[in-house]
C-alpha cells in the first residue's frame, strides 16, 4: 500500500514538472530557435532533432537557462551540486608574497641537557635508544654514589638528633641536610621515604626534569661519571624552529618580531610563525642570510628535518580582493561571476592588480558589497561555453 502511495506521489510530481516544462518550452519557441544537445556529450549542439554522432543517443531540447548577455539561471539543487558559493566584496589588506625555502629545526632554547648531580657509577639506564619519548618525572637513570650516601647518613643523623632533643638548632641542621639532598638531585618524595625508612639507599633513581624526546645518550651502564658529566640530551618539541634562506635583496622585507606564514611539506594548512632571529652576516661562501622563526607544535606533529616554505607578505595595500580561483582568465582577459538580484549568475570583465598565492586585487569592474562567486566559477564558465559555443565572452569589455 505504501509503495502504491509513493509511486502515485512521484507520478504527480513528474506531471507537474512536465506541465511546467511544456509552458517553458512554448515560451522558448516564441523567443528563440530551439537547440538540441546530447545528454552525455553537451558539446554536441544542433538546430534540429537527431542522434549524437559520438554515442548515438537521441538529442534532447536545450533549456533556456542561458541569456543573451551570458547570464545563467540555476536552481537550488544545481547550485549545491556545483558547489557554487558567493561572498560580498569588501576592502581588505593584501600584499605581495615572497617565498623562502626552509627546514624545520630543533628549538635549541627548549633543549635540556641532563648531567649527573653527583660522582658515581651508572647502575641502570632506563632509556637506551634515541628517539624515545620521555615524560617529566619519569625514571631516567640509577646511580651508586658514595658522596650521596654520605649526605644521606648526615641527614639521618640530624633527623635522629632533632627527634630526640627537639631543639631549634637541630631543626636547622635537619633542614640544611634536606636541602643538600635536594640540591644533589633527590626529590622531596625520595627524602620523605628516606626519613620514613631511616635507612640509606646506595642506589638512587634520578627522574627526568622535562618532557620531550631523547636526542642523545652520553653514558653507558657501569660507567663511572663525575659531577657535571652529560648523560642525556632531551629535546622539547612543543615549539619548533623553521629556518629559511633570505637573499640580500630580500633582507629589507622583514625584521625581528614580524609574523610569517609557514607551509610545511605534507600538511595542507599553513601555520603562523614569529621571526626571532635574522643572521647579521652572510652564510660562508654565499649571499644568503639565515632567517629563523618559531612556530607552535603542541600536537608534536611537526618534526625536525621536515621541508618547509616561509611566506613573507609585504607591500600591503587596502583593496578589493578575491580568492584567486574566483577570477577566470581567457583570451579576452579576466572576468568574474556576479550573482544578480534576480538570482542569475552573470559574467563581468574585470581588471586585476596585485596577486599572491591566495588573493588577487580587483582594480576595475567590481564595486564594494557586490555578490561575487568564489567557488564554482569555472563550472559556470564551462556551462557558458557549452551553451553559447565559440567565444562566450565576445561582446564583453572592461
C-alpha positions as CSV (number, residue, x, y, z in Angstrom):
1,X,0.0,0.0,0.0
2,X,2.8,2.4,1.0
3,X,4.6,1.6,-2.3
4,X,1.5,2.4,-4.3
5,X,1.1,5.8,-2.5
6,X,4.8,6.7,-3.0
7,X,4.5,5.8,-6.7
8,X,1.4,8.0,-7.0
9,X,3.2,10.9,-5.4
10,X,6.2,10.6,-7.7
11,X,3.9,10.4,-10.7
12,X,2.1,13.6,-9.6
13,X,5.4,15.5,-9.2
14,X,6.5,14.2,-12.6
15,X,3.3,15.5,-14.2
16,X,3.7,19.0,-12.5
17,X,7.3,19.4,-13.8
18,X,6.2,18.0,-17.2
19,X,3.5,20.7,-17.5
20,X,6.0,23.4,-16.3
21,X,8.4,22.2,-19.0
22,X,5.7,22.5,-21.7
23,X,5.0,26.1,-20.6
24,X,8.7,26.9,-20.6
25,X,9.1,25.2,-24.0
26,X,6.2,27.3,-25.5
27,X,7.7,30.5,-24.2
28,X,11.1,29.4,-25.5
29,X,9.7,28.9,-29.0
30,X,8.3,32.4,-29.0
31,X,11.7,33.9,-28.1
32,X,14.4,31.9,-29.9
33,X,15.0,28.9,-32.1
34,X,15.1,25.6,-30.3
35,X,18.5,23.9,-29.9
36,X,19.2,20.2,-29.4
37,X,22.0,18.6,-27.5
38,X,23.2,15.2,-26.3
39,X,22.7,14.4,-22.6
40,X,26.0,12.5,-22.5
41,X,28.0,14.9,-24.7
42,X,26.8,18.5,-24.2
43,X,29.3,19.9,-26.6
44,X,27.1,18.4,-29.4
45,X,24.6,21.2,-30.3
46,X,22.3,21.1,-33.4
47,X,19.4,23.1,-34.7
48,X,17.1,20.1,-35.3
49,X,16.4,16.7,-33.6
50,X,18.7,13.8,-34.4
51,X,21.2,11.4,-32.8
52,X,24.6,12.1,-31.2
53,X,27.4,11.4,-33.7
54,X,29.6,10.2,-30.7
55,X,27.3,7.8,-28.8
56,X,24.2,7.5,-31.0
57,X,21.8,8.7,-28.3
58,X,18.7,10.8,-29.3
59,X,19.3,14.5,-28.9
60,X,17.2,16.4,-26.4
61,X,16.0,20.0,-26.4
62,X,18.2,22.5,-24.6
63,X,16.7,24.7,-21.9
64,X,16.7,28.5,-22.0
65,X,18.8,28.9,-18.9
66,X,21.4,31.0,-20.6
67,X,20.5,34.6,-21.5
68,X,21.7,36.7,-24.4
69,X,24.0,38.6,-22.1
70,X,25.7,35.3,-20.9
71,X,23.7,35.2,-17.6
72,X,22.9,31.7,-16.3
73,X,19.9,30.7,-14.2
74,X,20.4,27.7,-11.9
75,X,18.0,26.1,-9.4
76,X,19.0,25.4,-5.8
77,X,19.9,21.8,-6.4
78,X,22.2,22.7,-9.3
79,X,23.9,25.4,-7.2
80,X,24.6,22.8,-4.4
81,X,25.8,20.2,-6.8
82,X,28.3,22.6,-8.5
83,X,29.4,23.8,-5.0
84,X,28.8,27.4,-6.0
85,X,29.3,29.9,-3.2
86,X,29.4,33.7,-3.2
87,X,30.7,36.5,-0.9
88,X,30.2,40.2,-0.7
89,X,33.2,42.1,-1.9
90,X,35.0,44.3,0.6
91,X,38.2,46.3,1.0
92,X,40.9,44.4,2.9
93,X,44.7,44.4,3.4
94,X,46.7,42.4,0.9
95,X,50.2,42.3,-0.2
96,X,52.8,40.6,-2.3
97,X,54.4,37.3,-1.2
98,X,58.0,36.3,-1.2
99,X,58.7,32.6,-0.8
100,X,61.7,31.3,1.1
101,X,62.9,27.7,1.2
102,X,63.3,26.4,4.7
103,X,63.6,23.4,7.0
104,X,62.3,22.6,10.5
105,X,64.9,22.6,13.2
106,X,65.0,21.8,16.9
107,X,64.4,24.8,19.1
108,X,67.7,24.9,21.0
109,X,66.2,27.2,23.6
110,X,64.0,24.2,24.6
111,X,66.7,21.6,24.7
112,X,67.6,20.2,28.1
113,X,71.0,18.6,28.8
114,X,70.7,16.2,31.8
115,X,74.0,15.9,33.7
116,X,75.0,13.9,36.7
117,X,74.5,15.8,40.0
118,X,77.0,13.6,41.8
119,X,80.0,11.5,41.2
120,X,79.3,7.7,41.0
121,X,78.7,4.7,38.8
122,X,75.7,4.4,36.4
123,X,73.9,1.2,37.5
124,X,71.0,1.4,35.1
125,X,69.8,3.5,32.1
126,X,66.0,3.5,31.7
127,X,66.3,4.9,28.2
128,X,68.9,3.2,25.9
129,X,67.7,4.4,22.5
130,X,67.4,7.8,20.9
131,X,64.0,9.0,19.6
132,X,62.1,7.6,22.6
133,X,59.6,9.9,24.3
134,X,60.1,10.7,28.0
135,X,57.7,12.4,30.4
136,X,58.7,14.8,33.2
137,X,59.1,12.8,36.4
138,X,59.8,9.5,34.6
139,X,62.9,7.5,35.7
140,X,65.9,8.3,33.6
141,X,68.9,6.5,35.3
142,X,70.0,4.9,38.5
143,X,73.4,5.7,40.1
144,X,75.5,4.4,43.0
145,X,77.2,7.4,44.6
146,X,79.4,7.3,47.8
147,X,79.2,11.1,48.3
148,X,75.3,10.9,48.1
149,X,75.4,8.0,50.5
150,X,77.4,10.2,53.0
151,X,74.9,13.0,52.7
152,X,72.1,10.6,53.4
153,X,73.8,9.5,56.6
154,X,74.2,13.1,57.7
155,X,70.5,13.7,57.1
156,X,69.5,10.6,59.2
157,X,71.8,11.8,62.0
158,X,70.3,15.3,62.0
159,X,66.8,13.7,62.0
160,X,67.6,11.4,65.0
161,X,69.1,14.3,66.9
162,X,66.1,16.5,66.3
163,X,63.6,13.7,67.2
164,X,65.4,13.1,70.5
165,X,66.3,16.7,71.6
166,X,63.6,18.8,69.8
167,X,65.9,21.9,69.8
168,X,65.8,24.6,67.2
169,X,69.4,24.3,66.2
170,X,69.0,20.6,65.4
171,X,65.9,21.5,63.3
172,X,68.1,24.0,61.3
173,X,70.7,21.2,60.9
174,X,67.9,18.9,59.6
175,X,66.6,21.5,57.1
176,X,70.1,22.1,55.8
177,X,70.7,18.4,55.3
178,X,67.3,18.0,53.5
179,X,68.1,21.0,51.2
180,X,71.5,19.5,50.4
181,X,69.9,16.2,49.3
182,X,67.5,18.0,47.1
183,X,70.4,20.1,45.6
184,X,72.2,16.8,44.8
185,X,69.2,15.6,42.8
186,X,66.9,13.7,45.1
187,X,63.2,14.6,45.1
188,X,61.2,15.6,48.2
189,X,59.3,12.3,47.9
190,X,62.6,10.4,48.0
191,X,63.8,12.4,51.0
192,X,60.4,11.7,52.7
193,X,60.9,8.0,52.0
194,X,64.4,8.2,53.5
195,X,63.0,9.8,56.7
196,X,60.3,7.2,57.0
197,X,62.6,4.2,56.4
198,X,65.5,5.7,58.4
199,X,67.9,3.7,56.2
200,X,70.2,4.8,53.5
201,X,69.8,3.8,49.9
202,X,73.0,3.1,48.0
203,X,71.3,3.3,44.6
204,X,69.3,6.4,43.8
205,X,66.9,6.8,40.8
206,X,67.1,10.2,39.1
207,X,64.0,11.5,37.2
208,X,63.6,13.4,34.0
209,X,63.3,17.2,34.7
210,X,61.3,17.8,31.4
211,X,59.1,16.0,28.8
212,X,60.5,15.5,25.3
213,X,62.4,13.2,23.0
214,X,65.7,11.5,23.8
215,X,68.1,13.1,21.3
216,X,71.4,11.8,22.6
217,X,72.7,9.4,25.2
218,X,76.2,10.1,26.6
219,X,76.6,7.4,29.2
220,X,76.5,3.6,29.4
221,X,75.6,1.2,32.2
222,X,78.6,0.5,34.5
223,X,80.3,3.8,33.6
224,X,81.8,5.9,36.3
225,X,80.9,9.6,35.9
226,X,82.0,12.7,37.6
227,X,79.8,15.5,38.9
228,X,78.5,17.5,35.9
229,X,79.0,14.8,33.3
230,X,76.5,14.9,30.5
231,X,74.2,11.9,30.4
232,X,71.2,12.7,28.2
233,X,70.1,15.4,25.8
234,X,66.3,15.8,25.7
235,X,64.6,18.0,23.1
236,X,61.2,19.5,23.8
237,X,59.0,19.8,20.6
238,X,56.0,21.8,21.8
239,X,57.8,24.7,19.9
240,X,60.0,24.3,16.8
241,X,62.2,26.4,14.7
242,X,61.9,27.0,11.0
243,X,65.0,28.3,9.2
244,X,64.7,30.0,5.8
245,X,67.2,31.3,3.3
246,X,67.0,35.0,2.7
247,X,68.8,36.7,-0.3
248,X,70.5,40.0,0.1
249,X,67.8,41.9,-1.8
250,X,65.1,40.4,0.4
251,X,66.6,41.4,3.8
252,X,64.7,44.7,3.9
253,X,61.3,42.9,3.7
254,X,61.4,41.6,7.2
255,X,62.6,42.3,10.7
256,X,62.7,40.5,14.0
257,X,59.2,40.2,15.6
258,X,57.3,40.1,12.2
259,X,54.7,37.4,11.7
260,X,55.1,35.0,8.8
261,X,53.2,32.0,7.4
262,X,54.8,28.7,7.1
263,X,53.8,25.9,4.7
264,X,55.2,22.6,5.9
265,X,55.6,19.7,3.4
266,X,52.9,17.1,3.9
267,X,50.4,19.5,5.6
268,X,47.6,21.3,3.8
269,X,47.1,24.2,6.3
270,X,49.6,27.0,6.8
271,X,50.8,27.8,10.3
272,X,51.7,31.2,11.8
273,X,55.3,31.8,12.9
274,X,57.2,34.7,14.5
275,X,60.6,35.8,13.4
276,X,63.0,35.6,16.4
277,X,66.4,35.9,14.7
278,X,67.9,37.2,11.4
279,X,71.6,36.4,11.0
280,X,73.8,39.6,11.0
281,X,76.2,38.0,8.4
282,X,76.0,36.1,5.2
283,X,76.5,32.4,5.1
284,X,80.0,31.5,4.3
285,X,80.7,31.4,0.5
286,X,77.2,32.7,-0.4
287,X,75.0,35.8,-0.5
288,X,72.4,34.2,1.7
289,X,71.2,35.3,5.2
290,X,69.6,32.8,7.6
291,X,66.2,33.7,9.0
292,X,64.7,31.9,11.9
293,X,61.0,31.8,13.1
294,X,59.3,30.0,15.9
295,X,56.1,28.0,15.4
296,X,53.8,26.3,17.9
297,X,53.8,22.5,17.8
298,X,51.5,21.5,20.7
299,X,50.4,18.3,18.9
300,X,54.0,17.3,18.2
301,X,53.1,16.7,14.5
302,X,56.0,18.7,13.1
303,X,59.4,17.0,13.3
304,X,62.9,18.4,12.9
305,X,64.2,17.9,9.3
306,X,60.8,18.4,7.6
307,X,60.9,20.7,4.5
308,X,59.0,24.0,4.7
309,X,58.5,27.2,2.9
310,X,58.3,30.6,4.6
311,X,55.9,33.1,3.1
312,X,56.7,36.7,3.6
313,X,53.9,39.2,3.0
314,X,54.9,42.8,2.1
315,X,53.9,45.9,0.1
316,X,50.4,45.7,1.7
317,X,47.6,47.9,0.4
318,X,43.9,48.3,1.0
319,X,42.0,46.9,-2.0
320,X,39.1,44.8,-3.1
321,X,40.5,41.3,-3.1
322,X,39.0,37.9,-4.2
323,X,40.3,34.4,-4.0
324,X,42.5,33.6,-7.0
325,X,40.1,30.8,-8.2
326,X,37.2,33.4,-8.4
327,X,38.8,35.1,-11.4
328,X,38.6,33.3,-14.8
329,X,41.2,34.1,-17.4
330,X,40.7,33.5,-21.1
331,X,41.8,35.1,-24.4
332,X,39.7,38.2,-23.8
333,X,41.1,38.9,-20.4
334,X,39.8,38.3,-16.8
335,X,36.3,38.0,-15.6
336,X,34.3,37.1,-12.5
337,X,30.7,35.9,-12.0
338,X,28.2,38.2,-10.2
339,X,25.1,36.9,-8.6
340,X,22.4,39.3,-9.7
341,X,19.3,40.3,-7.5
342,X,17.1,38.2,-9.8
343,X,19.1,35.1,-9.0
344,X,21.0,35.0,-12.3
345,X,24.8,34.4,-12.5
346,X,26.3,36.9,-14.9
347,X,29.9,37.2,-16.1
348,X,31.7,40.5,-15.9
349,X,35.1,41.6,-17.2
350,X,37.5,42.9,-14.6
351,X,41.0,44.4,-14.4
352,X,43.3,42.9,-11.8
353,X,46.4,44.2,-10.0
354,X,48.4,42.8,-7.1
355,X,48.3,39.0,-6.8
356,X,49.7,36.5,-4.3
357,X,49.1,32.8,-3.7
358,X,45.7,33.3,-2.2
359,X,44.2,36.6,-3.2
360,X,44.0,38.8,-6.3
361,X,43.3,42.5,-6.3
362,X,40.4,43.8,-8.5
363,X,41.2,47.3,-9.7
364,X,38.2,47.7,-12.0
365,X,34.9,46.1,-12.8
366,X,33.7,45.2,-9.3
367,X,32.4,47.6,-6.6
368,X,32.3,47.0,-2.8
369,X,29.4,44.8,-1.5
370,X,28.7,43.1,-4.8
371,X,27.9,39.4,-4.6
372,X,30.7,37.5,-6.4
373,X,31.1,33.8,-7.0
374,X,34.2,32.5,-5.1
375,X,33.9,28.7,-5.7
376,X,32.4,27.1,-8.8
377,X,33.3,29.9,-11.2
378,X,35.0,27.5,-13.6
379,X,31.9,25.3,-13.7
380,X,29.8,28.4,-14.6
381,X,32.2,29.3,-17.3
382,X,32.1,25.7,-18.7
383,X,28.3,25.9,-18.8
384,X,28.5,29.1,-20.7
385,X,31.0,27.7,-23.2
386,X,28.8,24.6,-23.8
387,X,25.6,26.7,-24.3
388,X,26.9,29.6,-26.3
389,X,29.8,27.9,-28.1
390,X,32.7,29.8,-29.8
391,X,33.9,32.8,-27.8
392,X,31.5,33.0,-24.8
393,X,32.8,36.4,-23.7
394,X,32.5,38.1,-27.1
395,X,31.0,41.5,-26.7
396,X,32.1,41.9,-23.1
397,X,34.5,44.7,-22.3
398,X,36.3,46.0,-19.3
